[in-house]
Amino acid sequence: MTNARDILLRPMVTEKTTSMMQDDKYTFVVAPSANKIEIRKAVEELFKVKVLDVNTVRVLGKTKRMGRTQGKRSDYKKAIVKLAPGERIEIFEGV
């Protein structure tokens, strides 16, 4: 993948990820085929910040019932990106 916007799909904003922002850690939903090096380059290119560390997690979708039928939520991959001290990503501010 060459385009940074194809790698970072969307920011993940939850109560837990909001509290992690105080430690300079930001969470994104990323393309399942993206590796840590591609994720690091995409974040640095899009937000002009210095990335110290990238951790990835493959999240399996839950099985859900809708009456008699059974369905499954989609699997996805998330990346927790640790930035250098003093760096900020502005899209998360004001959340």
C-alpha positions in Angstrom: 0.0 0.0 0.0 1.3 3.4 -0.9 -1.4 5.8 0.2 -1.4 6.7 3.9 -5.2 7.2 3.8 -5.6 3.6 2.7 -3.7 2.4 5.8 -5.3 4.6 8.5 -9.1 4.0 8.1 -10.4 6.0 11.1 -9.5 7.1 14.6 -10.9 5.0 17.4 -12.5 7.2 20.1 -13.7 5.4 23.2 -13.4 6.1 26.9 -10.3 3.9 27.2 -8.5 5.4 24.2 -9.4 9.0 25.4 -7.6 8.3 28.7 -4.6 6.8 26.8 -4.1 10.2 25.1 -2.7 11.6 28.3 0.2 9.1 27.8 0.7 10.3 24.2 -0.9 7.1 22.8 -3.5 7.4 20.0 -5.6 4.5 18.6 -6.6 4.0 14.9 -8.5 1.4 13.0 -6.1 0.3 10.2 -6.2 -1.9 7.1 -5.8 -5.6 8.1 -2.9 -6.1 5.7 -0.9 -3.1 7.1 2.3 -3.7 9.1 3.8 -1.6 11.8 6.3 0.1 9.5 3.6 1.2 7.1 1.4 2.4 10.0 4.3 4.4 11.4 5.0 6.1 8.0 1.3 6.8 7.5 0.9 8.6 10.8 4.1 10.6 10.4 3.1 11.6 6.9 -0.5 12.6 7.6 -0.1 14.3 11.0 3.6 15.5 10.8 4.5 14.0 14.2 7.3 11.7 15.5 6.2 8.2 16.3 8.1 6.3 18.9 6.3 3.0 19.0 3.5 1.1 17.2 1.5 -1.8 18.8 -1.1 -3.7 16.7 -4.1 -5.9 17.7 -6.3 -8.0 15.5 -9.8 -7.8 16.9 -12.2 -10.7 16.0 -15.8 -9.6 15.5 -18.4 -10.8 17.9 -21.2 -13.2 17.0 -24.6 -11.6 17.4 -28.1 -12.9 17.3 -31.0 -11.1 15.6 -34.0 -13.2 16.6 -33.5 -16.6 15.2 -30.7 -15.7 12.8 -27.1 -15.4 13.8 -24.7 -12.8 12.4 -21.1 -11.7 12.9 -19.5 -8.3 13.2 -16.6 -7.7 11.0 -13.0 -8.4 12.1 -10.7 -5.4 12.2 -7.1 -4.4 13.1 -6.3 -1.5 15.5 -3.0 0.2 16.0 -1.9 2.0 19.2 0.6 4.6 18.3 2.9 6.2 20.9 4.1 9.7 20.0 7.2 11.5 21.2 6.7 13.7 24.3 5.0 17.0 23.5 3.6 15.8 20.1 -0.2 16.0 19.5 -2.6 14.9 16.9 -5.2 17.7 16.5 -8.2 15.6 15.2 -8.5 14.0 18.7 -8.5 17.4 20.5 -11.9 18.5 21.9 -13.2 15.0 22.2 
